[in-house]
């Protein structure tokens, strides 16, 4: 039984990322679970070892500890390939523009792949493969889903039914890469993760992941999608909003003051350390409203 935090190493974590990490740690530790750390570095163009090390140092500085070694997704490609071979899949030759144009059709729900390449004849596939090869591109691999929706439960949001389409498992293009939806399901099962705490902007992806887990024979974890941190304009907090990373905040305030701000954003005033917050943390009092930074 374990919870986890899994940042993408593409830059320093900002206040919103740190808040979600703190919540993931609090939920796991307060319920006697292990807390695991995973670096989601499958996007090799955006990820860097330096960024991963910086993120882990920031989390440690805030008092968040984890059990065992950090798992790097870049070491898990064989496991993703093995999982892919168990699934009913097909090649997709669509460009992003193709998908955008197809999604404008009145019968297609926003963000749902319409299945353009699902039922192509073999001679059509041969032609499309040749076209991509001439452009030095590879097809994507999509799941041939047998449902259009899937039910799951979220502790904060309650019973949910989310869309399921033929989502990508292996990205195509000039540099193929493993897709998040496959990697996260395979790695959560591998690590024994039964609790997933993350931002509620990812709520829509949970149905796809829970469905994929059912195909691979792994039960869905307990999902806890927590409210985001927003800027003054009501937009998701981002690094462009100014002094929002730990290193930037440390220029003007000591570490215990920054932790106190994090605790205050969760409704706890005058708390200056992770152990102190863990002693009084009550998950039932967590606000469902976003926090304005």
N, C-alpha and C positions, 0 to 999 in steps of 0.2 A: 504494500500500500504506500503510495507516494504521490506527492504533488511535484510540480516542476515549474521552472521559468526557462524560457528558451528564446533569448534575444538573437536578432540578426546583426552580425558584426559589420555594420556599414557606417559607423560613426558613433559618437558618444551618446549615451542614453540621456534623455531629457526628463524633466520633472514627471511627466505623465508615465513614461516607461518605468521610472524608479518607483512611482506609486503603485503601479500594477505588480512589479516585482515584490514590493513589500507586502502587498495583499496576498500574493501567492504563497509567500513564506509564512505569513500569519495564519492563513487557513490551514496549511499543512502542519505547521508546528503545534498549533492550538488543538489539533485533533490527533496528535500522536503519530502522524505520518512522517515518512522520510521526505526530505526536500532535495530534489535533484536539479542539476544545472546542465542545460544542453545548449550548444552554440549552433544555430541554424545557418551554416555557412555553405549551403548548396548553391547559392548564387555567387559563383566564383568571380564574376566581374565586379561585383559590389563589395564582396567580403574581404576582410584582411585580418591577419593574425594580430597585428598591432591593435586594431579596433576591438577584437575579442578580448585581448589582455586588458585593455583600458576599461572595458565594460565590467569585466569580472573584478577588477581592482576597485571600481566605484561601488559595486554591490557589497563587496567585502568591507569597504570603509564604512558603509552604513550599518554594518553589524549583521548582514545577512550571511548565514553560513549554509553549506550544503553537504550532502552525504556522498561519499565516493568521489571518483574522478569526474571531471567535466566530459560529457560526450559531444564529440564534434561530428556533425552530420557528414562532413566530407570524408569520413572514414567508413561510411555505412552504405556505399553504393552497391556492393554485392547483395546486401540485404534487400535493397529496393528492387534490384533486378530479379531476385528470387520471388518477391511478392508480385511483381508485374507478371511473371510467368504463370501465376495462379489465376489470373483474372481474364475475363473476356474483354478483349480490347480491339481497336482498329486504328489504322493510320489516318491522320487528318492533315490535309494539304492546304488548309485555309490560312490566308494571311490575316493579320489583325484587321486590315481594311475589309476583307471579305466578311469577317465575323461581325464587324460594326454595321455593315450594310445589311446583312441578313437579320441582325437583331432589330432593325427598324421595321420589319414586317409586322403587320397588325396582330398576327396570331402568335407572335413570339414574346414571351415575358422578358423584361429587361434583365440583362446579365445572364441569360440562359442560352447555351449553345443549341442551335436549332437542328443539329444532326445532319448538316450538309453532306459530310463524307461518310455517313454511317452505312448507307446501302449502295455504295458505288459498285459497279461491276468490275471484275478483275482487269479487263482491258482499259477501263478508265483509270484504275489505280496505276497500272503500268505507265500510262501516258503522263499522269500527274507526277509520279516518282521521277520520270525522266526530266520533266520540266524543272522540278526542284533541284535535281542533281546538276543540271546545266547552270543553275544559279548558286551552286555550292551551298544548298540548303537541305535540311533534313525534315521529314514529316514529324509532326507531333504524334504522340500515342494517347488516345482517349479511352476511357472506360465505356464499354457498351452497357449502360445502365438499364436495368429492367423495371425501374420505378421512376416516377416524376417528382415524388416527395418522400420524406422520411420523418418519422416522429422521434423526438428526443426530449429529454428533460433538463432544464436549467434551474439550479437552486434559487437564483434570484428572479429569473424571468418566468418560471413555471413551465408547464407543458408547451412544447413548440412543435410546429410542423414546418419544415423548410424545404426549399426546392432542391431537386437532384436532377442534374443533366449529365450528358456524356462529357464529364470534366477531364481536363488534361492530367495525365500521370507522368508523362515524360515530355518536356518542352522540345519543340523543334527549332528550326532556324539554322543559322550557321554554326552555332555551338549548342547542341542539345544539352539539356540539364534536367535533373529530377524536379518534379513539381512538389510544392509545399504540401498539398493535400495528401499525397501518397507518403511522403517522408514523415510527416507528423504522426500519422496513424501507425506506421511500422515502428517508429521509435518509441512512441508511448507504450505500445504493446511490449516491445523489447525491454524497456526499463521498468515495467510493472507500474506505470502511472495510471492511477484510477481517479485522479482529480486534476482538472485543467482549469486554472484561473487565468483569464486573459481579458482584454478590452472588449466591450460589447460591440465594437465595430466588426468583430469576427463572428458574431452570432449567426449570420447567414451561412457561414461556411460549415457550421457544426453538423447540419443534416447530411451534407456530402461525406464528411469524415465519419460520422456514425454509421452511415450506410456502407461505406468502404470497409470499415471495421467488421461489420456483419458478414461481408463477403469473405474476409480473411479469417473469420472465426475468432475475432477478439471483441469482447464486450465494450460498449461505449463507456468512457470515463464519466464521472460526475462533472458536468460543465458548470462553471460559475463565471458568467460574463459580467465584468464589473464596469461601472460607468467610466467614461473617459475624462481626461482633463482637457478643458477647452480654453481658448484665449478670450480676450475681452470682447471679441466680435462673434463669439459663439462657434468658432471654428476649432477643429482638432488642433491641440497644441503641437507646434513643430519647432525645430531648431531656429527657423527664421524669425521666431517671435522674440528673440533676444537672449538674455541671460537665463537660460533654462537648463543647461547641463550642470552637472555637479561641479565641474572645474570652474565654470563661469560663476556659479553661485558662491563658491568658496572665496572668490576675490573680495566679496563684500561681507561675508558672514562666516562664522566658524561652523564646523561640521554639526555640532549639537543643535545649533539654531536651524540649520537646514533640515535635520531630522525632525525637529519640532514642527516645522512647516508641513512636512509630509504627514506627521501624526495629526496635525490640526485639520488637514484636508480630509481625514477619515473621521473627524468628529472628536478627537482626543486632544485636549489642550494641556500644555505644560509637560508634555512627555518628550524626553530628550534622547532616548536610546531604544534600540530594538528589544532588548530583554524587558525593559520597563513596559513597553507597549504590549508585548506578548502576554504579560501577566494580566492585563485588563481588557484585552481584545475580545469583543463580543460580535461574532459575524451577523447576528440577527439585527443589529442596529445600523448596519451599513446602509447609507443612503443610496437610493436608486437614481438620484439626480447627478448629472455631471458636475465636476468641480471646476469653477472658473479660476484660472491662474492669474 
